[in-house]
Amino acid sequence: MNGDTSKMDVEDEKRILIVGGVAGGATCAARARRLSEKAEVIIFERGPYVSFANCGLPYYVGDVITEEENLLVATAELFKERFNIDVRTESNVLSIDRERNEIKVKDLKTASVYHERYDALVLSPGAAPIRPPLPGVNLPGIFALRTIPDSRQIREWIIQRNVKNAIIVGGGFIGLEMAENLVKRGISIAIVEMQAQVMPSFDPEMAAPIHDHLTAHGVSLHLGDPVAGFEQNTDGTISVSTKSGNAYTADLVILAIGIRPETTLAREAGLEIGARGGIRVDDQMRTGDERIWAVGDAVEVRDFITGKWINIPLAGPAHRQGRIAAGAILGRDVRFRGVQATAVCSVFGMTIASTGASEKTLKQVYAADQPVHYGKIYLYPGHHVEYYPGAEPIALKLIFSTKDGKVLGAQAVGMEGVDKRIDVIAQAIQRNSTVFDLEEAELCYAPQFGAAKDPVNVAGMIAANALRGDAPIAHWEDLAETDALIVDVRSAADFEAGHIEGALNIPLAELRTRMTELPHDRKIWVYCRVGQRSYYATRALRLNGFNTQNLSGGFQTYQSMRQFISQ
């Protein structure tokens, strides 16, 4: 705390104007009031609502949330009564005069235009759904989902047109959540995605089980085929054509391609816009203008793992940025640590979650002429002990530094217990923890919740064993380039049901009596179904002088990767 009371009074009496009243903007306003009773705080929101739960919109469309008012986190009246904050909805900020420290505002209800002076200005304009300039993109029946009015229009269209089938363009978080919610309303769904996978932020092999799950629930997937245009048919339906020449017909089209930072105000005011299209800010969320801050989906911040500039439209970081901005405005030495992109979604009961860097991201960071300094492991533990009824497997990928074991990222897919493990690993990343820390992490255990060796512990153990040289890891994508002998240590029946071409089958139970069949002068890669038996085989062989590596994730990972290995 600063001991200069007069300085604190000056800070307290600031006039703080906030452009945008959702997530970061609303949090910034409330935090500013909690730090100062003297500051004047005004929120300007272009839409009719302030502080609404846009993450809940797909579930309102799907009738999981049945009442629109349940999406309203706070109203203008509540802000006034509880925080003495002036909220002006349907007020569009037209421009910023940085010389005069003023904004120009249009009241959309009366069409009047007026000016407001600021000591501190916070930009929280959010982002707009991407509507690519394709033929027919603005036809009736084609919607994007970003606001409560958007969700209301989609609901009305479904009822009025008796929608039976829909096409979702984009297979990311919103696309999958919309697929689930439209299926709940009895609507047949097709997803058209330009990438070769849904969840493009995930590494490809981790998307494979998601593809299987969606298909099992009747969702038709059309991947690696960008949309080329839209046409209205005589019966009112919409034809969606793709670049490959395919065409699909639907009663409803949802654009879930992504969002673009809303930077018009900042750009016109001469503030710096980064290469990723967001407003550049420092670690106190301040722009290049000492009186202007920016938060939320409109900004670029540093990636916590790579240090690169990044634009991540997530609610959690937006709220934390709002708190940081309010603290900085009111004289506190607060810093935003960066974004590590911790995210989760659910589709048809499957949980999909990630934190930190993906392998895709790290490959971009490490140029072709640079040595690779990351490792990865795969595992498929039960979400709790196998002997307790209801254990569900988790597909987990852990990425770590090969220099020091520092945890860099994780992705997980499963029916139960996924979010818990990713949250633990997310906190480990924030604390700069290593796989050796995960190995020793003390987590809750009872049979219905986990295991004495939690999946997080097991992930740490596998990675730590690889770094120590106890059980070095090999990867399936390197299979075509290796001259290693491939040994399958599953049972003969499992081997006959499916195996790697050219692999030698020596079941684990027979390994010690058949080691004479194996060469000491050649690398040996071993695998089983998920990696546990092959780990035992790796240790036994290495202790007997063989140069052995364990194929991470076993045959299950191979099956997930098979469709992507050639890419």
C-alpha positions as CSV (number, residue, x, y, z in Angstrom):
1,M,0.0,0.0,0.0
2,N,1.1,3.5,-0.8
3,G,1.4,5.6,2.4
4,D,0.8,8.9,0.6
5,T,-2.9,9.6,1.5
6,S,-3.2,12.6,-0.8
7,K,-2.1,10.5,-3.8
8,M,-4.6,7.9,-2.8
9,D,-7.4,10.5,-2.8
10,V,-6.4,11.7,-6.3
11,E,-6.5,8.1,-7.5
12,D,-9.8,7.5,-5.8
13,E,-11.5,10.5,-7.4
14,K,-10.9,9.4,-11.0
15,R,-13.6,9.4,-13.6
16,I,-13.5,5.9,-15.1
17,L,-15.4,5.2,-18.4
18,I,-15.8,1.6,-19.6
19,V,-16.8,0.7,-23.1
20,G,-18.5,-2.7,-23.1
21,G,-20.4,-4.2,-20.2
22,V,-19.9,-7.9,-20.6
23,A,-17.2,-10.0,-18.8
24,G,-14.1,-7.9,-18.6
25,G,-15.8,-4.5,-18.6
26,A,-18.4,-5.4,-15.9
27,T,-15.7,-7.0,-13.7
28,C,-13.5,-3.9,-14.1
29,A,-16.3,-1.7,-13.0
30,A,-17.3,-3.7,-10.0
31,R,-13.6,-4.1,-9.0
32,A,-13.0,-0.3,-9.3
33,R,-15.9,0.3,-7.0
34,R,-14.6,-2.2,-4.4
35,L,-11.3,-0.3,-4.5
36,S,-12.7,3.2,-4.4
37,E,-15.9,4.8,-3.1
38,K,-15.0,8.1,-4.6
39,A,-14.3,7.1,-8.2
40,E,-17.1,7.8,-10.8
41,V,-17.6,4.7,-12.9
42,I,-19.8,4.6,-16.0
43,I,-20.3,1.7,-18.3
44,F,-21.4,2.2,-21.9
45,E,-22.9,-0.9,-23.6
46,R,-24.0,-0.9,-27.2
47,G,-26.5,-3.8,-26.7
48,P,-29.6,-4.0,-24.6
49,Y,-28.0,-6.1,-21.8
50,V,-25.1,-5.8,-19.5
51,S,-23.1,-8.6,-17.9
52,F,-24.9,-11.5,-19.6
53,A,-23.6,-15.1,-19.7
54,N,-22.7,-15.6,-23.4
55,C,-21.2,-18.9,-22.5
56,G,-24.7,-20.1,-21.7
57,L,-26.2,-19.1,-25.1
58,P,-26.0,-22.6,-26.7
59,Y,-27.8,-24.1,-23.8
60,Y,-30.6,-21.5,-24.1
61,V,-31.0,-22.5,-27.7
62,G,-31.1,-26.1,-26.6
63,D,-33.7,-25.4,-23.9
64,V,-31.4,-26.6,-21.1
65,I,-31.6,-23.0,-19.9
66,T,-35.3,-22.3,-20.4
67,E,-35.7,-18.7,-19.2
68,E,-33.8,-15.9,-20.9
69,E,-33.5,-13.8,-17.7
70,N,-31.4,-16.6,-16.2
71,L,-28.6,-15.5,-18.7
72,L,-28.5,-12.1,-17.1
73,V,-25.7,-12.1,-14.5
74,A,-26.4,-8.6,-13.5
75,T,-28.7,-5.8,-14.6
76,A,-28.2,-2.0,-14.9
77,E,-30.4,-1.6,-11.9
78,L,-28.4,-4.0,-9.8
79,F,-25.1,-2.2,-10.8
80,K,-26.7,1.1,-9.6
81,E,-28.2,-0.2,-6.4
82,R,-25.3,-2.5,-5.3
83,F,-22.2,-0.6,-6.6
84,N,-23.4,2.9,-7.5
85,I,-22.2,2.4,-11.0
86,D,-24.0,4.2,-13.9
87,V,-24.8,1.6,-16.7
88,R,-25.9,3.1,-20.0
89,T,-27.2,0.3,-22.3
90,E,-28.0,0.9,-26.0
91,S,-25.2,3.5,-26.0
92,N,-22.7,3.3,-28.8
93,V,-19.3,4.9,-28.3
94,L,-18.5,6.4,-31.7
95,S,-15.0,7.8,-31.2
96,I,-12.2,8.6,-28.8
97,D,-10.6,12.0,-28.6
98,R,-7.2,11.3,-27.0
99,E,-6.2,15.0,-27.0
100,R,-9.3,16.1,-25.0
101,N,-9.7,12.8,-23.0
102,E,-13.2,12.5,-24.3
103,I,-15.4,9.9,-25.9
104,K,-18.3,10.6,-28.3
105,V,-21.5,8.6,-27.5
106,K,-24.7,8.0,-29.4
107,D,-27.8,7.1,-27.4
108,L,-29.4,4.5,-29.6
109,K,-32.8,5.0,-28.0
110,T,-33.0,8.7,-28.7
111,A,-30.4,9.2,-31.4
112,S,-28.8,12.0,-29.4
113,V,-25.1,12.4,-29.4
114,Y,-23.0,13.7,-26.5
115,H,-19.4,13.7,-25.1
116,E,-18.0,12.4,-21.8
117,R,-14.7,13.2,-20.3
118,Y,-12.5,10.6,-18.7
119,D,-9.5,10.3,-16.5
120,A,-9.2,6.6,-17.3
121,L,-10.8,4.8,-20.3
122,V,-11.2,1.0,-20.4
123,L,-12.0,-0.6,-23.7
124,S,-13.9,-3.9,-23.4
125,P,-15.7,-4.1,-26.8
126,G,-15.4,-7.9,-27.1
127,A,-15.3,-9.6,-30.4
128,A,-17.7,-10.1,-33.4
129,P,-18.5,-13.5,-35.0
130,I,-16.6,-14.1,-38.2
131,R,-18.9,-13.9,-41.3
132,P,-16.6,-14.7,-44.2
133,P,-17.3,-12.8,-47.5
134,L,-18.8,-15.8,-49.2
135,P,-21.8,-15.8,-51.6
136,G,-25.1,-15.9,-49.8
137,V,-23.6,-15.6,-46.3
138,N,-26.3,-13.1,-45.2
139,L,-29.3,-15.2,-46.4
140,P,-32.2,-15.7,-44.0
141,G,-31.7,-18.8,-41.9
142,I,-27.9,-18.3,-41.5
143,F,-27.0,-17.3,-37.9
144,A,-24.0,-16.6,-35.7
145,L,-24.3,-16.9,-31.9
146,R,-22.8,-14.2,-29.8
147,T,-25.6,-12.3,-28.0
148,I,-29.0,-12.9,-26.3
149,P,-30.9,-11.5,-29.4
150,D,-28.9,-14.0,-31.6
151,S,-30.1,-16.9,-29.5
152,R,-33.6,-15.6,-29.4
153,Q,-33.7,-15.4,-33.2
154,I,-32.3,-18.9,-33.6
155,R,-35.0,-20.3,-31.2
156,E,-37.7,-18.5,-33.1
157,W,-36.4,-19.7,-36.5
158,I,-36.4,-23.3,-35.2
159,I,-40.0,-23.1,-34.0
160,Q,-41.4,-21.1,-37.0
161,R,-39.7,-23.2,-39.7
162,N,-40.1,-26.5,-37.8
163,V,-36.4,-27.1,-38.3
164,K,-35.5,-30.8,-38.9
165,N,-31.8,-30.5,-39.9
166,A,-29.0,-28.0,-39.5
167,I,-25.5,-27.4,-40.7
168,I,-22.9,-26.1,-38.4
169,V,-19.9,-24.4,-40.1
170,G,-17.0,-24.9,-37.7
171,G,-16.1,-27.6,-35.3
172,G,-14.6,-25.7,-32.4
173,F,-16.1,-25.1,-28.9
174,I,-19.2,-23.3,-30.0
175,G,-19.8,-25.6,-32.9
176,L,-19.7,-28.7,-30.7
177,E,-21.9,-27.2,-28.0
178,M,-24.4,-26.1,-30.6
179,A,-24.4,-29.6,-32.2
180,E,-25.3,-31.1,-28.8
181,N,-28.0,-28.6,-28.1
182,L,-29.7,-28.8,-31.5
183,V,-29.7,-32.6,-31.3
184,K,-31.5,-32.3,-28.0
185,R,-34.2,-30.5,-29.9
186,G,-34.5,-33.4,-32.3
187,I,-32.6,-31.7,-35.1
188,S,-30.2,-33.7,-37.4
189,I,-26.7,-32.2,-37.5
190,A,-23.9,-32.0,-39.9
191,I,-20.6,-30.2,-39.1
192,V,-18.6,-28.8,-42.0
193,E,-15.0,-27.9,-40.9
194,M,-12.2,-26.6,-43.1
195,Q,-9.5,-28.4,-40.9
196,A,-9.1,-32.1,-41.0
197,Q,-10.4,-32.4,-37.4
198,V,-12.9,-30.9,-35.0
199,M,-11.5,-28.9,-32.1
200,P,-8.7,-27.4,-34.3
201,S,-6.9,-26.1,-31.1
202,F,-6.2,-29.7,-30.1
203,D,-3.5,-31.9,-31.5
204,P,-5.0,-34.2,-34.2
205,E,-4.6,-37.5,-32.5
206,M,-6.5,-36.2,-29.5
207,A,-9.4,-35.2,-31.7
208,A,-9.9,-38.8,-33.0
209,P,-12.0,-40.0,-30.0
210,I,-14.1,-36.9,-30.4
211,H,-14.8,-37.8,-34.0
212,D,-15.9,-41.3,-33.0
213,H,-18.1,-39.9,-30.2
214,L,-19.8,-37.4,-32.5
215,T,-20.5,-40.0,-35.1
216,A,-21.9,-42.4,-32.6
217,H,-24.4,-39.7,-31.6
218,G,-25.6,-39.2,-35.2
219,V,-23.6,-36.1,-36.1
220,S,-22.3,-36.2,-39.7
221,L,-18.8,-34.9,-40.1
222,H,-17.4,-33.3,-43.2
223,L,-13.8,-32.4,-42.5
224,G,-11.0,-30.8,-44.5
225,D,-13.5,-29.1,-46.8
226,P,-14.0,-25.3,-46.5
227,V,-17.3,-23.8,-47.3
228,A,-17.5,-22.0,-50.7
229,G,-20.9,-20.4,-50.5
230,F,-24.6,-20.6,-49.7
231,E,-27.8,-20.6,-51.8
232,Q,-31.5,-20.3,-51.0
233,N,-33.6,-23.1,-52.4
234,T,-37.2,-22.6,-53.6
235,D,-38.6,-24.4,-50.6
236,G,-36.7,-22.0,-48.2
237,T,-34.0,-24.4,-47.3
238,I,-30.3,-23.5,-47.6
239,S,-27.7,-25.3,-49.7
240,V,-24.1,-25.1,-48.4
241,S,-21.5,-25.8,-51.1
242,T,-17.8,-26.6,-50.3
243,K,-14.6,-26.1,-52.2
244,S,-14.5,-29.8,-53.1
245,G,-17.8,-29.5,-54.9
246,N,-20.0,-31.2,-52.3
247,A,-23.3,-29.6,-51.3
248,Y,-25.4,-30.1,-48.3
249,T,-29.0,-28.9,-47.6
250,A,-30.4,-27.7,-44.3
251,D,-33.3,-25.7,-42.7
252,L,-30.8,-23.8,-40.5
253,V,-27.1,-22.9,-40.7
254,I,-25.0,-21.8,-37.7
255,L,-21.7,-20.1,-38.4
256,A,-19.3,-21.1,-35.7
257,I,-16.1,-20.2,-37.5
258,G,-14.7,-18.1,-34.7
259,I,-14.6,-14.5,-33.6
260,R,-12.6,-11.4,-34.6
261,P,-11.5,-8.8,-32.0
262,E,-13.6,-5.6,-32.1
263,T,-10.9,-3.0,-32.6
264,T,-12.6,-0.2,-34.6
265,L,-12.6,2.3,-31.8
266,A,-9.0,1.6,-30.9
267,R,-7.8,1.6,-34.5
268,E,-9.4,4.9,-35.3
269,A,-8.0,6.4,-32.1
270,G,-4.5,5.4,-33.3
271,L,-3.9,2.7,-30.6
272,E,-1.5,-0.1,-31.5
273,I,-3.2,-3.2,-33.1
274,G,-1.1,-6.4,-33.0
275,A,-0.4,-8.9,-35.8
276,R,-3.2,-11.2,-34.5
277,G,-5.7,-8.4,-34.8
278,G,-6.1,-7.4,-31.1
279,I,-5.4,-4.3,-29.1
280,R,-1.8,-4.4,-27.8
281,V,-1.6,-4.0,-24.0
282,D,1.1,-4.3,-21.4
283,D,1.0,-6.5,-18.3
284,Q,-1.2,-3.9,-16.5
285,M,-3.7,-4.0,-19.5
286,R,-2.6,-0.5,-20.5
287,T,-2.4,0.5,-24.1
288,G,0.2,2.8,-25.6
289,D,-1.9,5.7,-24.2
290,E,-1.3,6.2,-20.5
291,R,-5.0,6.9,-19.9
292,I,-6.5,4.0,-21.9
293,W,-6.7,0.4,-20.9
294,A,-8.2,-2.6,-22.8
295,V,-9.4,-6.0,-21.6
296,G,-11.1,-9.1,-22.8
297,D,-11.6,-10.6,-26.3
298,A,-10.4,-7.5,-28.0
299,V,-6.9,-7.6,-26.7
300,E,-3.6,-9.3,-27.4
301,V,-1.6,-10.5,-24.4
302,R,1.4,-12.8,-23.9
303,D,1.2,-16.5,-24.0
304,F,2.3,-17.8,-20.6
305,I,4.2,-20.7,-22.1
306,T,5.8,-19.3,-25.3
307,G,5.9,-15.6,-24.5
308,K,4.4,-14.9,-27.9
309,W,1.5,-12.5,-28.5
310,I,-1.8,-14.3,-28.5
311,N,-5.5,-13.5,-28.7
312,I,-7.5,-16.0,-26.6
313,P,-11.3,-15.2,-26.2
314,L,-12.0,-16.9,-22.9
315,A,-14.2,-15.6,-20.1
316,G,-11.7,-16.4,-17.3
317,P,-8.8,-14.3,-18.6
318,A,-11.3,-11.5,-19.5
319,H,-12.5,-11.3,-15.9
320,R,-9.0,-11.4,-14.5
321,Q,-7.9,-8.7,-16.9
322,G,-10.8,-6.5,-15.8
323,R,-9.6,-6.8,-12.2
324,I,-6.0,-6.0,-13.2
325,A,-7.1,-2.9,-15.2
326,A,-9.2,-1.6,-12.3
327,G,-6.3,-2.1,-9.8
328,A,-3.8,-0.4,-12.1
329,I,-6.1,2.6,-12.7
330,L,-6.5,3.0,-8.9
331,G,-2.8,2.9,-8.2
332,R,-2.1,-0.8,-7.3
333,D,1.0,-2.6,-8.6
334,V,-0.9,-5.5,-10.2
335,R,0.3,-7.5,-13.2
336,F,-1.4,-9.9,-15.6
337,R,0.7,-13.0,-15.9
338,G,-0.4,-14.0,-19.4
339,V,-2.8,-16.6,-20.8
340,Q,-2.3,-20.3,-20.9
341,A,-5.6,-21.1,-22.7
342,T,-7.2,-23.4,-20.1
343,A,-10.5,-24.4,-21.6
344,V,-13.2,-27.1,-21.4
345,C,-16.4,-28.1,-23.2
346,S,-18.8,-31.0,-23.1
347,V,-20.5,-32.7,-26.0
348,F,-23.0,-35.6,-25.5
349,G,-21.5,-36.4,-22.1
350,M,-17.9,-36.3,-23.2
351,T,-15.6,-33.7,-21.6
352,I,-12.9,-32.1,-23.7
353,A,-10.3,-30.0,-22.0
354,S,-6.8,-28.5,-22.4
355,T,-4.3,-26.2,-20.8
356,G,-1.0,-24.6,-21.9
357,A,0.7,-25.2,-25.2
358,S,-0.3,-27.8,-27.8
359,E,2.2,-29.7,-29.8
360,K,1.0,-27.7,-32.8
361,T,1.9,-24.5,-31.1
362,L,5.3,-25.7,-30.0
363,K,6.1,-26.9,-33.6
364,Q,5.4,-23.3,-34.7
365,V,7.6,-21.9,-32.0
366,Y,10.5,-24.2,-32.7
367,A,11.6,-23.3,-36.3
368,A,12.8,-26.1,-38.6
369,D,16.5,-25.3,-37.9
370,Q,16.0,-25.3,-34.1
371,P,16.4,-28.3,-31.8
372,V,13.2,-29.6,-30.3
373,H,13.1,-29.1,-26.6
374,Y,9.7,-30.7,-25.7
375,G,8.6,-34.2,-25.1
376,K,5.2,-35.8,-24.9
377,I,3.5,-38.9,-23.4
378,Y,0.1,-40.5,-23.7
379,L,-1.9,-42.5,-21.2
380,Y,-5.4,-43.9,-20.7
381,P,-6.0,-44.3,-17.0
382,G,-9.4,-44.8,-15.4
383,H,-10.9,-41.7,-13.8
384,H,-11.1,-43.8,-10.6
385,V,-9.9,-47.2,-9.5
386,E,-11.0,-50.0,-11.8
387,Y,-12.5,-52.2,-9.0
388,Y,-15.1,-49.5,-8.1
389,P,-18.1,-49.6,-10.5
390,G,-18.3,-47.0,-13.2
391,A,-14.6,-46.3,-14.0
392,E,-14.3,-44.4,-17.3
393,P,-11.0,-44.0,-19.2
394,I,-9.3,-40.6,-19.7
395,A,-7.3,-40.1,-22.9
396,L,-4.5,-37.8,-21.6
397,K,-1.6,-36.1,-23.4
398,L,1.1,-34.4,-21.4
399,I,3.7,-32.1,-23.0
400,F,6.9,-31.1,-21.1
401,S,10.3,-29.6,-21.5
402,T,13.1,-32.1,-22.1
403,K,15.5,-29.6,-20.6
404,D,14.1,-29.5,-17.1
405,G,10.8,-31.4,-17.1
406,K,8.8,-28.2,-16.9
407,V,5.1,-28.9,-17.7
408,L,4.1,-27.1,-20.9
409,G,0.6,-28.3,-21.7
410,A,-2.0,-31.0,-21.5
411,Q,-5.0,-32.2,-23.4
412,A,-7.6,-34.7,-22.2
413,V,-10.8,-36.4,-23.4
414,G,-13.2,-38.6,-21.5
415,M,-16.6,-39.1,-19.9
416,E,-15.6,-38.5,-16.3
417,G,-12.9,-36.8,-14.3
418,V,-11.3,-34.8,-17.2
419,D,-11.8,-31.3,-15.9
420,K,-10.4,-32.2,-12.5
421,R,-7.1,-33.4,-14.0
422,I,-6.7,-30.5,-16.4
423,D,-7.3,-28.0,-13.6
424,V,-4.6,-29.7,-11.5
425,I,-2.1,-29.5,-14.4
426,A,-3.2,-25.9,-15.2
427,Q,-2.2,-24.9,-11.7
428,A,1.1,-26.8,-12.0
429,I,1.8,-24.8,-15.2
430,Q,1.1,-21.5,-13.4
431,R,3.5,-22.5,-10.7
432,N,6.2,-23.5,-13.2
433,S,6.1,-27.0,-11.9
434,T,7.8,-30.0,-13.5
435,V,6.8,-33.6,-14.3
436,F,8.7,-34.5,-11.1
437,D,6.3,-32.3,-9.2
438,L,3.3,-34.1,-10.8
439,E,4.9,-37.4,-9.9
440,E,4.8,-36.4,-6.2
441,A,1.6,-34.4,-6.2
442,E,-0.7,-35.3,-3.2
443,L,-4.3,-35.4,-4.5
444,C,-7.6,-36.6,-3.0
445,Y,-8.2,-40.3,-3.1
446,A,-11.1,-42.5,-2.3
447,P,-12.2,-45.3,-4.7
448,Q,-15.1,-43.3,-6.2
449,F,-12.9,-40.3,-6.9
450,G,-9.6,-41.4,-8.1
451,A,-6.7,-43.8,-7.3
452,A,-3.8,-43.8,-4.9
453,K,-1.7,-43.1,-8.0
454,D,-3.9,-40.4,-9.6
455,P,-3.9,-40.0,-13.4
456,V,-1.9,-36.8,-12.8
457,N,0.7,-38.8,-10.8
458,V,0.9,-41.4,-13.5
459,A,1.4,-38.9,-16.2
460,G,4.2,-37.3,-14.1
461,M,5.8,-40.8,-13.5
462,I,5.8,-41.7,-17.2
463,A,7.4,-38.4,-18.2
464,A,9.8,-38.5,-15.3
465,N,10.9,-42.1,-16.2
466,A,11.5,-41.0,-19.8
467,L,13.7,-38.0,-18.7
468,R,15.6,-40.1,-16.2
469,G,16.3,-42.7,-18.9
470,D,14.5,-45.5,-17.0
471,A,11.9,-45.9,-19.8
472,P,12.6,-43.8,-22.8
473,I,9.7,-43.0,-25.1
474,A,9.2,-43.6,-28.8
475,H,6.4,-42.2,-30.9
476,W,4.1,-43.7,-33.5
477,E,4.6,-40.9,-36.1
478,D,8.3,-41.9,-36.3
479,L,7.5,-45.5,-37.1
480,A,8.1,-45.2,-40.9
481,E,11.6,-43.8,-40.4
482,T,12.9,-46.2,-37.8
483,D,14.9,-49.4,-38.3
484,A,14.0,-50.5,-34.7
485,L,12.5,-54.0,-34.2
486,I,8.9,-53.6,-33.2
487,V,7.7,-55.9,-30.4
488,D,4.1,-56.4,-29.4
489,V,3.8,-57.6,-25.8
490,R,0.1,-58.2,-25.8
491,S,-1.5,-61.6,-25.8
492,A,-1.6,-63.7,-29.0
493,A,-5.3,-63.2,-29.3
494,D,-4.9,-59.4,-29.1
495,F,-2.1,-59.6,-31.7
496,E,-4.3,-61.6,-34.1
497,A,-7.1,-59.0,-33.7
498,G,-4.9,-56.3,-35.0
499,H,-1.2,-55.3,-34.9
500,I,1.5,-53.3,-36.5
501,E,2.8,-54.8,-39.8
502,G,6.1,-56.5,-39.2
503,A,5.8,-56.6,-35.4
504,L,7.1,-59.5,-33.4
505,N,4.6,-60.8,-30.9
506,I,6.1,-61.8,-27.5
507,P,3.5,-61.7,-24.8
508,L,4.8,-60.0,-21.6
509,A,4.3,-63.3,-19.7
510,E,6.7,-65.0,-22.0
511,L,9.2,-62.2,-22.4
512,R,11.8,-63.4,-19.9
513,T,12.0,-66.9,-21.4
514,R,12.2,-65.6,-24.9
515,M,14.8,-62.7,-24.6
516,T,17.3,-64.9,-26.6
517,E,15.1,-64.2,-29.7
518,L,15.9,-60.4,-29.4
519,P,19.0,-58.6,-30.7
520,H,21.4,-56.7,-28.5
521,D,22.7,-54.7,-31.5
522,R,19.5,-53.2,-32.6
523,K,17.0,-50.8,-31.2
524,I,13.8,-52.4,-29.9
525,W,10.4,-50.5,-29.7
526,V,7.8,-52.2,-27.6
527,Y,4.0,-51.6,-27.4
528,C,0.9,-53.0,-25.8
529,R,-2.7,-51.7,-25.7
530,V,-2.1,-48.4,-23.8
531,G,1.5,-48.6,-22.6
532,Q,1.5,-50.2,-19.2
533,R,2.6,-53.7,-20.1
534,S,5.1,-52.3,-22.6
535,Y,6.5,-50.2,-19.7
536,Y,7.1,-53.3,-17.7
537,A,8.7,-54.9,-20.8
538,T,10.9,-51.9,-21.4
539,R,12.3,-52.0,-17.8
540,A,12.9,-55.8,-18.0
541,L,14.7,-55.5,-21.4
542,R,16.8,-52.5,-20.4
543,L,17.9,-54.2,-17.2
544,N,19.0,-57.1,-19.4
545,G,21.1,-54.9,-21.6
546,F,18.7,-54.2,-24.5
547,N,18.3,-50.8,-26.1
548,T,14.6,-50.5,-25.6
549,Q,12.0,-47.7,-25.9
550,N,8.3,-47.8,-25.1
551,L,5.9,-46.6,-27.8
552,S,3.8,-44.1,-25.8
553,G,0.1,-44.7,-25.5
554,G,0.3,-48.1,-27.1
555,F,-1.9,-49.5,-29.9
556,Q,-4.7,-47.2,-28.8
557,T,-2.7,-44.1,-29.6
558,Y,-1.6,-45.7,-32.9
559,Q,-5.2,-46.1,-33.9
560,S,-6.0,-42.5,-33.0
561,M,-2.9,-41.3,-35.0
562,R,-3.3,-43.5,-38.0
563,Q,-5.6,-41.1,-39.9
564,F,-3.2,-38.2,-39.3
565,I,0.3,-39.8,-39.5
566,S,0.6,-39.0,-43.2
567,Q,-0.3,-35.3,-42.8
